[in-house]
Amino acid sequence: MSLVPSVDLNDFLSGDADRKKKFTIEIGNAFEEIGFVALSGHFLSKQLVDELYQQIKEFFNLPQELKDAYEIEGIGGQRGYTSFGKEHAKGRKEGDLKEFWHFGQYVQDNDVLLQQYPKNVFVKELPRFNSIGEKTFKMLEKTAKYVLRALALHLNLEETYFDDFIKNGNSILRPIHYPPITKEPKNAIRAAAHGDINLITLLMGAHGKGLQVKNHNDQWVDAIAQPDQLMINVGDMLSRLTNNKLKSTIHQVVNPPKELWGTSRYSIPFFMHPVSEMPLNCLDNCIDTEHPKMFEDITAGEFLNERLIELGLIKK
């Protein structure tokens, strides 16, 4: 069974001070100890989830030449399609055994960011693909906002500390297809060991074995959510901000047993990013004599650019 703790967002939203405090303690402790939680009570309906899976399966089943038309050069894969094997983990040369799509932010009331962010790519073969993607993006963004409010309280910050930083943030919804494995992979797995770049990640599709988390004893443990849960983890940006008080845990997606090589796997992470100007300077209340400052000052935009170069998605 999964060793990742479960929490219920309904506790935080209940209006009951004790339940709200309980949720804040539970998620804060989990993120300090292992960096992952399984969350129920989010804003995604089963109908929306089912519709999204239907749309992404239809997209990834399109002929390769049609999919390739949606791979946009020069934007580091930030929108549209990224073909099989293009992305690799930091420090690895082998491409991960996956293809994916990116939905990006739907900017409101900010003409500067509207010009700065790449535009979302419309799939003409699937008329509902983009509208379902947008609805999912907004429900996951809403869920993430309340998770970050709980974490702000856990860190003894103002509850709405993150709100202005994540409004119109450079967030990404990434439907991933891990195709059937047709031959012995040469030193490659579906997603090699890595930490996420962003503040927090909300993952749909962690219901079966595959996702593994490295615990403090350097052991890989299965991270399995219930069908109505999202798996949520701390990213490197939040780890830097909190001087590693909240842990960005290394995780991977391993290849299935050989008898299951003929099956596809789908997962859909939502990477919650702030606006580029957000400072990731270690919070003063996370620094003391026992926990000296571990990271240099940097903005979210500068850090993201560094990591995209390391991942091979943009050139220096």
N, C-alpha and C positions, 0 to 999 in steps of 0.2 A: 504493500500500500504506500501511497504518497506520505512523505514525512513533512510536507509543507502545511503550516497551520491554515485553518479556515476562519474567515471573518464574514460578517453580514453587514453591508452598508446600511440596511434598514435601521440598525442600532444608532448609527450616527445621525440619520435623518429623522429619527422618531419624535424629536421634541422633548424627549425624556433626558434630563441632564446626566443621570447615572448610566443609562445605556450609551449615550454619546461618549462619556468618559471611558466606559468599558471598551468601546471600539477603538478609541484613540490609543489606549494602553496596549491593546492586543496587536494592532497593526504596527505600532511603533516598536514594540518588543520584537515582533517577527522580522521587521526590516533591520533591526540591529543585530539579530542573531543569525538569520539565514538569508535575508534579502528578498524572500518570496512569500506571498500569501495567495490562497485561493479565495476569491471574493464572490459572494452571492449578493442579491439585492441591488444589482446594477440596473441601468436604464434600457438595456436591450431586451426587446420582446422576443419570444421564441419565433414568432412569425417573421420578424425582421432578420433574425439569424438564419432561418431556413431559406429565405429569399436570397440573402447574400451568398450562401453556399451554392445555391442553384446557379446564380449569375456567374460566380467565379469559375465554377466547373465548366460552364458553357464557354467562357472565354478561353480557358486553358485547353479546351478541346478543339478550338479553332485550328485550321491548318497553319503550319509554322510560318508560311510566307505572309499570312494575314496578321499574325501576332507581331512579326518582325517590323511591320509597317508602323507599329506603335512604340518602337524603341527610338527615343528621341536623342540625337547626338548633342553633346556639349552641355548637358545639365546634370551630369553626375548621377543619372538614374533617379533624380528626385521626383519625376512624374512619369506616368505611363509604364511601359513594359521593360523588364530587364530579362534577357534571355538566359538560358540554362548555363550554369558554371561561371558566370561573369564575376560574381562577388566571392571574395575569400575572407576568412577571418584574419585579424591582425597577426602578422608574423608567419602567415602560411602562404604558400604559392598555389596550392591546389584549390581550384574553385569548388564552392559548395554545390551539392547535387540538387539544385533547385532553380526554378524560374519564378518571377514574381511581378506584381503590379503595384504602383504607388498612386494612391489618392492623397492630395495635399490639402492645405488649409483653404477654407472658404472665407476669404477676408471680408470683414465688415467695417465700414467707417474708417478706412485707413488707405488713402490713395497711394501713399509711399510704398507700403507693403504689397499693395495690389500690383504695382509695377515691379517690385523686387522679386516676388516669388514666381517661379514658373507656373504657367497656367495648367489646370487639370486637362487631361487628354480625354476626348470623347470617343467612345467605341461605337461606330455607326452600325455595326452588325448586331449589336445587342441594345435595343432602345431603353431598357430598364437598368442596365448595368451601372450607369453613372448616378442615377437618382438613388438607387439602393445603397451604393457606396457612400454618397453624401449623407444619407440618413444615419447610416452606421457610424460614420466619422463623428457626427455631432452627438450621438448618444454616448459614444466612448469618451469623447472630450468632456461631456458633462459629468460622467462617472469619475474621470480622472480629477476634475476640479475638486470634488468633495473628498477624494482620497488625499489630495495635497492639502486641503484644509485641515484634515485630521493630523497629518504629519506636521503641519505648521504648529498646531497646538502641542504636539508631542515635543517639538523643539523649542517650546516656550516663546514662540513668535506670535504676532497677531494672526488670527485665524485666516484672514484674507491675504496674507503675505504674498502668496504666489499668484493671486487672481490677475493682477495687471500684467505680470510677466507671461502668463499663458494665453491671455486674450490675443487672438490672431497669431499665436505662436506657430513656429515652423514645424508643426506636427505632421506625422505621416501615418496613413493606414495602409498596411502592406499585406494583401492576400498572397500567400505563398503556395506553390504547387511543388511537391517533391515527387517527381514522376517514378513509375516503376523502374527498378534497377535491372538492367538487362545483361550486365556482365560484371565480373569481379571488379569493384572500384579500386583504383590504385591510390592508396593512402588518402582517400577522400570519403567524407561522410556527409549526411544531409545538411548539417550545419555544424561546422567545427567549433570547438570551445571558444567562447567569447564573452565579453561583457557588453551590455548595450551602451550607446553613446548618451542617451537622452536623460530626462528627469525620472520618469517612470514608464514602464511598458505594460500595457493591458493586452493579454493574449487570449484570443479565442482559439479553440481547437486543441486543447491540451488534455483531451479526455481519454486517450489511450497511451500506452507506453511509447516512448521515443524521446520526450524532453527529459533531460537529466540536469541536476543542479549539484555543484561541488560544495560540500559542507566544510566546516572548519577543520575537519580531520582529513581533508583532501580525498574524501570518498565521494563517488558519484552516486546520487540517490535519485530515484524516479520522482518526477513532479507530475502528479496526475490530478486534474480537477474533476469535479462532478459535472454532468452535462449542463447544469444551469449556472456554472461558475466561470469566472474569468481568472486566469493566473496573472498576478501582478508582481512585477519585480522592480527593484531600484536600478536606475541607470548610473553611468559614470558621472554625469553632471550633478546629480543629487548627492552622490558620494563625495565629490569634490567640495560642494557647497557645505556639507556637514562634517568636513574633515574626517571622512570615513566612519562617522558615527553610524550612519545608515549604510549598509553594505551593498555594493554592486557585485552581485554574485556571478561567478563564471558558470555558464550553462552551455549545453550542446543538444543537438538533435541527432541521435545515433541511427544507423541503418537498422532496419528490421531483421529478424531472423531470415535465413535464406528462403524458407518456405513462404515468406510473405513478400519476397522481392517483387512479385508481379502486381503489387497494390500501390496505388497512389496515397500520399498523405497530404492533407491540406491544413494549414494553420494561418491565422490572421492576427498578427500583432498590430497594436496601435502604439506608436512611439510618440509619447507626449514631450514635445520640445517647447521651450520658451521662445520669446523673441530674441533676436541675435544680441541685443544690447544688454541682456540680463547679465550682471556680474556673477561669476561663480566663485568669488573670493570666499575663503572659508569663514563661516559665521563665527563672530567673536565668542558666542556662548558654547561653541563646540571646541574651543581651544583652551587648554590649561597646561599645567606643568607635566601632568601625566600623558596628555595628548597634544604635543606640540604641533604647530601648523605643518601639514604634510604636502601642500600643493601651492604652486605659485598662482598669483592672481591672473585671471583670464576671463574673457567674456564667453558667453555660450556660442556666439557666432565663430569666434576664433577657434574654440575647442572643436566645434563641429567640422570646420574646414580641415584641421589637423587630422582628424579621424577618417574623414572621407578619402584623404590622400593615402593613409595607411591601409585602407580597405581596397584600394585600387580603383575606386569609383571616379576620382578626379585626379588630374595630373598636377604636379607642382607648377 
